[in-house]
Amino acid sequence: MSDPAELFARLTGELEDMHGVAVEGQVASQPPELLRALADALATGLQRAARTLLEARMTIDAHD
């Protein structure tokens, strides 16, 4: 993908996905196993978002 707008759209989707996971973690009385899984999902999502952001930055710099 080489269009910065598409990369920002992908990043928006990734952030929205993480928001959903974070909201789910706020539900009272979640079992520890689920909370661990949600925390892992957020960590993975943050790593994915960081890669997408880096790709966007590199694409922007390449077009500069």
Secondary structure in CASP SS format (residue, H / E / C, confidence):
PFRMAT SS
TARGET T0000
AUTHOR 0000-0000-0000
METHOD secondary structure of the structure
MODEL  1
M C 1.00
S C 1.00
D C 1.00
P H 1.00
A H 1.00
E H 1.00
L H 1.00
F H 1.00
A H 1.00
R H 1.00
L H 1.00
T H 1.00
G H 1.00
E H 1.00
L H 1.00
E H 1.00
D H 1.00
M H 1.00
H H 1.00
G H 1.00
V H 1.00
A H 1.00
V H 1.00
E H 1.00
G H 1.00
Q C 1.00
V C 1.00
A C 1.00
S C 1.00
Q C 1.00
P C 1.00
P H 1.00
E H 1.00
L H 1.00
L H 1.00
R H 1.00
A H 1.00
L H 1.00
A H 1.00
D H 1.00
A H 1.00
L H 1.00
A H 1.00
T H 1.00
G H 1.00
L H 1.00
Q H 1.00
R H 1.00
A H 1.00
A H 1.00
R H 1.00
T H 1.00
L H 1.00
L H 1.00
E H 1.00
A H 1.00
R H 1.00
M H 1.00
T H 1.00
I H 1.00
D H 1.00
A H 1.00
H H 1.00
D C 1.00
END
